[in-house]
């Protein structure tokens, strides 16, 4: 014979229909506050929790379900604690329907005070959910409205198996764990504590992907809820096929690079490394044309991102290029630009939030390793301690190109070498050496990838030169301005090679490995 069903939810979706189904089976509906009002307005007979416990809600509703009549009714084991329940006048609560205060939604508003946020920390709700989930052999716990219809049908037909109850309990524990992790994350951000002794990171499945990096790997895109700022979960897809694992990884790498620059910029990435990059004061179209020209062969099938909205001229140039891009991303597209790109229906067109340029990534930069995680602060670009190490100072044109190259090299896989040139009023990439085991090999690779004359190019290195050999090869090829962190025990020997060639070298004092 059905006993009581306790319904206390923040998300009222479908709660009236569920309650009507339960009352139709003979359940007594217990409820509180706003949920009780919604149920009564929907024509459901409700017994207030305060009437059930014989104790009023107190402390502005902070204490209402934390009572032995509630938790005894949920936690008591049928067939074990029956006599004790009877002696204490406790009725069994066989169904608990509960989801929690809108803490995540409150912090997402961005303007809530600390007191307002703290008031949205649910105490009684998680206690009921965990109690019901622990005792799932006797109690059905529902935390998600999408489960209501299926659970009600199972209860009505007597097919609520132990496995079904266990699945609902698992979901309930995920619900409370995620909730607590979001709260913990908020406190950590308020206290500026990014790497505590122990932590829980909430993640929520956003999209099941076709496969991972390779077809034999399963994959899902998860987002960290409660974070504002730069988050791929906030990017809107305007057109194109569903994003793949590699699309998302490459788009993330490209966005990191293009939003490094304040001037209008375009970056083209292939396999997590920039193969084209440019900045141009006249806007996204000339920046795109320069970036594409840096390595048009490698650009095919790549990701192209802008730090300015895409207008009609830029969209036309994207189409005229006849280069297939997997993804085009920008902080906005004009209506005409959308119409121009629409016929390329396979291309994924992604619109970034307008505040992307003025925000930073939330949380911490994390990498999964076997058995654990590596957590670090985001590398948002350390300040440049600009120090000319050579006898000759860079010219104004060389300085602009050096600063551009330094911005790009930070987003290339180590060992990283980048060549760049001033051209047509902007700056453009002119060769990349990425991911080599020795720095001199990265220099050789970058020189071999140049699509423009090497004379007049500048070179950036993400870490110091351990030997003069890489610098010597670059200078012999026509590169006479170099920027690097410095700090090697052989810096003097490296600078000597530069001075002998009447070239110029700048130390930045900051390394930017990207593994």
N, C-alpha and C positions, 0 to 999 in steps of 0.2 A: 504494500500500500504506500503510495507516494507520501512523503513527509513535507518538509518545507523547501522552498527554493529562495535563495537570497540574491536579490538583484540590486547592484549598486555600481553604476557605470558613469564614467565621464563622457564617453562616446555613446550617445543614445541611439545610434543607428539600429533599426530593426528590433529594438528592445520591446516595444509594445506587442508586436506579432509573436515574439518568443514567449512573452508572459501569458498571452492568451492561449497559446498552445500548451503551456505548462498547467495553467488553471483548468483547462479542458481535461487534463489527465488527473486532476485532483490535488495538485500541489497547492499549498498555502504560500502566497507570495509575500516575502518580507522585503522591505526596502527602506531607503532613507532619502531625505532631502529632495534634491532636484529629480532624481530618478523616480521617486514616489509620485511627485507631481505629474511627471510625464505619463506614468502608467495610469494614474487616476483620470487624467484628461483623455486618455485613450480607452477608458471604459474598463479598466482592470481593477479588481478589488485588491487592496493592498493592506497589509498589516505593518504598521510602523515598527522598526527595530526597537525604538524606545518602549513601545507597548509590549513587545515580546520579552524584553529584558527586565521590564519594570524599573528601568533607570533612564532618566532623561538624557538627551544629548547635552554635553557641557563644554565649556571653554570654546564658545563660538563654533561648535561642531567638530573641534579637533578630536574629541573623544565621544564615539557613539557605538562603534562595533567592537571595541576592545573590551569584551565582557565574556565571562564563562558561559553564559547562555548561548552566545554566538560561537565561540571557539570550541566549547565543549560539544556543541551540536555538529560542528564540522569535523573535529579531530577524533571524536570518540569512535572506537572500532566496534562495528556492529557484531554482536555475538560475543564480545569480550567485555565491553563497558556498559552493557544494557542496564544492569542493576544500579550501577552508580549514576547513570543518566536519569533513571527513574526516580532514585532517591532525591536527586537535586532538581527534579522538574525540568530536565533538559530535553527538548524535542530535537530529533535528528534533522540536520540540514543536508539534504541529498544532492542539491544542485547549487553551485555558486557561480554567479555571472558577474564578473568584475573586470573593468579596466580602469586605469589609474588617472590621477589628476594630470592635467595638460602641462606638465613641466616643460617638455620639449617645445611645445607651441609657444609657451610664455617666453622662454629665452630667445626663440627665433624672432620675436617681435623687435628685439634690439633696443627697446627703450624702457623695458621693465626695470624697476628698482630692485635692489637686493632683497628688500622685505617682501615685495610682490613675488619674486622668484621663489623664495623660501616657503611662502605660504602654499606653493604648488607642489611641495614635497609630500607625497601621500604616505601615510603611516598605516592606517587601518586597512587600506586596500591591499597593499603587498602582504600584510599579515594574513588576511583572508585567503588571498590567492595561494600563498605558500602552504597554508594549512590544508586547503582543499586539494592542492596538488600532491602533498605528502600522503594524504589519505584517499588517493584516487581510486583505490579498490572499492571504496564505499561512496565516494562523492565525485560527481561530474563537475569539472572546472572549465568554464568558458571565458576566454579573455578577448576573443576576436569575433566580431559580428559575422564574418564570413563562415564561421563554424556553426552558427545557430541552427540553420535549417537541417544540416546533416545530423547534428546531435539530437535535435528534437525528433527527427524521423527514427533514429535508433532507439530513443527512449520510448517512443510510441509503439514500436514493433518489437521491443525486447531484445534488440540486437546490439546493445551497448556493451561490447566485449571488453575484456581486460586490456587488450592491445589498443583498442580505440580510446579507452580511458587514459592509458599510458601516453599515447600521442598527445592528448589534450593537456596532460600534466607536464609533459616535456615543453610544449608551447608556452604553458603558464610560467614555468621556471625561466624560459628564455625571455618572456615578457618582463618579469621582475628584475632579472639580471641586467637586461638592456636599460631598463629604467634607472636602476641604481648606478650603472656605469655612466649614463648621461649626467646624473646629478654629481657624481664624483668628478667627471670631466669639467663641469661648470665650476666647482670649487677650485680645481687645479688651475683653471684659467684665471679665476679671480685672484688667486694667490701667486700666479706666475710660476707654477711648479709643473714643468713639462716632463720631468723624469723622476717620479717618486720611487720609493723602495718597492712598492707593489702597485699595480694598476689594473684596471679593466677598461678595455676600449670597446665602446658599443659600435656595432656595424649592422647594417640592415640591407638585405638583398634588394637591389634595384632592378637588375635584369639578368636573366639566365642567358649566358652567351653560348653560341653554337659549339665552341670548343675553346681550349686555351691557346697557348703559343703554337701548339701542334694539334692535329686532329685527334690524337689518342688521349688528350688531356681534357677533362671537364673543367668548366670555368663559370664563375658568376661575378658580376660587378656588384660590390658592396659599397655603401656610402656610410660615412660616420654622421649620424643624426645630431642635430643641435649645433652644428657649426655654420657660421656665416662665412663671408669672404670667398676665397677661391676654392670651389668644390666642383668637380666634374658632375656631381649630382644636380647642380643648378644650371647646367648647360642644356639648352633646348634644341632638339633636333627639328629642323624645318623640312628637310626632305632626305630621301635616300634610304638605302638598306640599313638594317640593324647594325649597330656597332659591334665589332669583334674585340676580343681580348687585345690583339695587337694594335687595332685602331685606337683603343683607349690609352694604351701605354704610350704609343707614339704621339697622340694628341697632347697628352700631359707633358711630355718632354718638349714638344714644340711650343706650347703655351708658356712654359717656364722660360724658354729662350726669348720669345718675341716680346713678352712683357717686361723683360729686363731693360728695354729701351724706352726713353721718354719720347723721342721723335717718332714720326710714322715709320713703322717697320713691318717687314714680312720675313718669315722664316719658313723654309721648306725642310722637312725632316724625313729621313729614311732610316728605318731600323734604329730609332732612338738617337740618331746623330744628325745635326744640321748638314745638309748638302747644299743648301742655298740660304743666304741671309743678306738683308740689305736694309738700310735706313735711307729715307729721302724726305727732305722738308716739304716737298710738294704733295705728299699724300700717299695712299696705299697703292695706287696704280704704278707709278714709277718705282716704288719700293718692290712691288711684285715682279716687274719686268727685270729689274736688276738681280733680284734673288734667283729667279728662274734661270737667268743667263749664267749664273755661277757654276751650275752643273745640270744642264737640262736632261742629260741621259739618266742620271741617278734620280732626278725629280719624279720620273714616271712611277706612278703607284705610291707616291709619298703623301705626306700630310702638309697642308699649307695653312698657316695661321697669320692673322693680322692683329695689330693692336689698335686699329682704327676701324670704324664701320666700313663695310664694302659698299661702294657706290656703283652706279651703272657702268662707268668707264672701267673700273676694276673688274667687274663681272664680265664685260666684253673681252677684256684682255685674257681673263681666265679661260673663256671659251675659245678665243682665237688661238691660244697657245697649243691647242690639240693635245695637251698633256693631261693624262688621266690622273686625277688626285683622288685618293681614297676619302679624304676628309678636307673640307674647307671650313675654317672656324674664324669667327670675328665677333667683336662686340656690337653686333647690329648689321643688318642688311637693308638697303632701301627697297621699297616695293618693286622698283624697276629692276634692281639687281636680282631680286628673287625670281622675277619673270624670266630674266635672261638665263639664269642658271637652271630653271625648272626642267628644260628638255634633257639635261644631263642627269636623268633620274636615278642613276646608280650612285652618283656622288652624294656623300653624306654632308649636308650643309648644317652646321652647328652654330647657334647664336648664343653668345656669352652674355651673362648679366651685365648691365650697364656699369655696375660698380667694380667690375673685375680689375681695371687698371689701378684703382685706388685702394685695393684691399690686398690682403696677404693670405696664404694658406693657413687654415686653422689646425690645431692639434700639433702633432710632431711628424717628422719624416721617419717612416718605418720601413724596415726590410725584414722579410721572413727568412730565417735560417733554420736548419734542421734542429728541432727541439727548442726553439726560442725566437726572439725578436731582437733586432738592432734598432734602437731608437736614437734619434738625434734631432737637433734643431734644424729647421729648414735653412739651406744655404741661399740666402737672399742677396748675396753679394757683399763681401766685407768692404769697408771703405778703402779706397786706394791711397796708400802712402807713397805718392808719386815722387820718386827719387831718380834723377838722371845719374846713372852710374858711369857713363862714358864721358869722354872729353867733349864730344860734340852734342849739343842739345838738339832735340827733334824740331823740325820745322812745324809751322802751324798745321799744314796739311798732314804731315806725318803724325802729329799728336792726335788729330781727329781720327785718323785711321787706326792708330794704336788703341785708342779708347774703345772704338767699335770692335776691333779684334778681341780685346780683352773681355768685352761683354759676351761675345760669341763663344770663346774658348771654354768658358765656365760651364757650358752646356754640351760639351763634347766628351765622349768617353775617354778616360785616361788610358795610356799617356796621350795627351791631346796637344796638337799643334794646329794653329789656324793662320792662314794667310789672308790678307785683306788689302783693298785698294780704295783710294778716293776716285770717284768717277761720276760724271754727270751731275755734280752738285750733291751727291750722296756718298755712301760707302757700301762696298759690296764684298762678299766673301770671294776668295780666289784660291781655294784649295784647303782640304782638311786631312789631317792625319789623325786617325782615331783608334784607340784601343790596342795600340802596339805595345809589345813587351819592353822595347827600348825606345828612348826618346829620339835617338838619331834616326831610327826607322820611321817614327812618326813624322819627322822632318822630311825624310825622303819621300814618304807617301804624299804628304801635303804638296810638295814641290811637283810631284808627278801628276797631281790632280788639278793643277792650275789651268784655268780656261782663258787667262789673260796673260800678257807678258809679265814675267816675274820682276823685271826692273820696275822699281817704284812701289812694289808690294811691301807691306809690313808683316811681321810675324808675332804671334802671341803663343806663349807656352803656359799650360795650366800649373806647372810646377817648375822648380829650378832646373837648370842644365847641370847635370853632374860632371860633365866633361865638355870641353870646347868643341867637340867634333860636330854636333848638330848645328851650332852657330856658324862654324866654319863652312859647312855645306850650304847653308842658307845664303851666306854672304857671297860665296862663289857663284851662286845661281842668280844673284842680282838683288837680294833682299838687304836693305841697309838700315832698317829700323826694327827693333825687337823689344817686346815687353814681356817680362817674366817676373815671378815673385822674388828671385834672389834667395840667398841663404845657404848656398852650397859652399863647402870648404874650398872649392875651386873657382869661386866667383872672380877672383883676381885674374886667373888664367883666361876665363871666359871674356871678361871685359878687355883684356889685352888684345884678344883676337878682334874684337869690335873696334878698338881704337886704332889698331894697325891698319884696318880697312877704312878708317875715317867714317865709320858708321856710328849709329847711336843706339843706346840701350837704356831702358827704364826698368827699375825695380818697383814692384807694387807692395811688397811686404805681406802678401796674402796668397795662399795656395788654394786651388779649387779643383781637387780631385773629384772625379765623378765615375764611380765604379759600376 
